[in-house]
């Protein structure tokens, strides 16, 4: 997008571009999302940034009206398979917080200097600044929705010290942590949740969102002990257990309809709050909340075969997975066998919640199984096949295809769902080359319409 197009998006308060870019106003020192309801600034006073981190790095503070840190992530990272796209997905998953920039670089197969240079050149911010912006957002959510002590929030959000936490909050929001907590939107600050009540969240998305189709699919696939769907269609609740870097979690997501540019209501219960950022990003991938439905529908709606399906279900998503390794196993063995694996090998929760009793078994626990399941589990456990947020999709696909008993359709499903690849065809469905780079969404339309 050129500056003229961006300014027109700002002038018209176009929510389609929220998260795709940010604009800052030199005369106020504040940066916003394109749909900010404030008075449109003069063109000569506006600067544009690809990421919130770049705006923050230039000394701008987050707008308190439009909360630009709460927008959906850029759909660009779903599509791109290059180093920058992979790095952004891993930063979102908390890799920099857990392993630092060297750990991120090792996963990407580049030096730390190369990663820093590529991210800074394209996004205007390096991995540390990008992770810092993410930590600031996590801290704001915890400050404004929970009653946790501020010191606990600092470390839960991923900061190395309380001083670093205080300095970042002041720089990003121009408020102290206490003042930011007190500035919570009316109705959300009162009666803040305690740790035992979980962390309430609003998982934002852009454009139309077909929640019913997503919940239908999750209901069809639900594995006993790990997942549960309750309630009537239109008002269902999806619950599942999560295996996370520092502990386990249980999440509940509501089939709420808040219209275009809305959100899904969720609540997270974590054994270690340091897992909050990672858990949120995995939920966003599961529900495909960072997609660009405008671009997808425009491309697929031009195909005569898909046009009536797109018109009937605008904004249909291509769900991902909350745990890529788990989905790979499930895609191979099916729902019934996956439930049996949970009973035999799953890790029991310290505090079961209704029918949620276990976390899906890790690949290492399944590596001794005979046949293709054992081969797949062993390859995932020893790293020969990587399905994490920053995995190279082509390498992963080739590694899966080389395993005995892992057929073409299973590989395609794993790429589509576990790796979040938006451009995967599926045997027996007949995806068209004209649907690129959104073949996964075209496949989902055809499967949903059956």
HELIX and SHEET records of a PDB file:
HELIX    1   1 UNK A    3  UNK A   11  1                                   9    
HELIX    2   2 UNK A   15  UNK A   17  5                                   3    
HELIX    3   3 UNK A   43  UNK A   45  5                                   3    
HELIX    4   4 UNK A   52  UNK A   57  1                                   6    
HELIX    5   5 UNK A   68  UNK A   70  5                                   3    
HELIX    6   6 UNK A   76  UNK A   79  1                                   4    
HELIX    7   7 UNK A   83  UNK A   92  1                                  10    
HELIX    8   8 UNK A   95  UNK A  108  1                                  14    
HELIX    9   9 UNK A  112  UNK A  123  1                                  12    
HELIX   10  10 UNK A  127  UNK A  145  1                                  19    
HELIX   11  11 UNK A  150  UNK A  156  1                                   7    
HELIX   12  12 UNK A  162  UNK A  173  1                                  12    
HELIX   13  13 UNK A  177  UNK A  182  1                                   6    
HELIX   14  14 UNK A  195  UNK A  197  5                                   3    
HELIX   15  15 UNK A  211  UNK A  221  1                                  11    
HELIX   16  16 UNK A  273  UNK A  275  5                                   3    
HELIX   17  17 UNK A  276  UNK A  286  1                                  11    
HELIX   18  18 UNK A  293  UNK A  300  1                                   8    
HELIX   19  19 UNK A  304  UNK A  312  1                                   9    
HELIX   20  20 UNK A  324  UNK A  333  1                                  10    
HELIX   21  21 UNK A  335  UNK A  345  1                                  11    
HELIX   22  22 UNK A  363  UNK A  366  1                                   4    
HELIX   23  23 UNK A  371  UNK A  381  1                                  11    
HELIX   24  24 UNK A  393  UNK A  401  1                                   9    
HELIX   25  25 UNK A  408  UNK A  413  1                                   6    
HELIX   26  26 UNK A  414  UNK A  418  3                                   5    
HELIX   27  27 UNK A  433  UNK A  435  5                                   3    
HELIX   28  28 UNK A  439  UNK A  449  1                                  11    
SHEET    1   A 4 UNK A  46  UNK A  49  0                                        
SHEET    2   A 4 UNK A  22  UNK A  25 -1                                        
SHEET    3   A 4 UNK A  30  UNK A  33 -1                                        
SHEET    4   A 4 UNK A  61  UNK A  62  1                                        
SHEET    1   B 5 UNK A 199  UNK A 204  0                                        
SHEET    2   B 5 UNK A 263  UNK A 270 -1                                        
SHEET    3   B 5 UNK A 248  UNK A 254 -1                                        
SHEET    4   B 5 UNK A 237  UNK A 243 -1                                        
SHEET    5   B 5 UNK A 227  UNK A 230 -1                                        
SHEET    1   C 2 UNK A 347  UNK A 353  0                                        
SHEET    2   C 2 UNK A 356  UNK A 359 -1                                        
END                                                                             
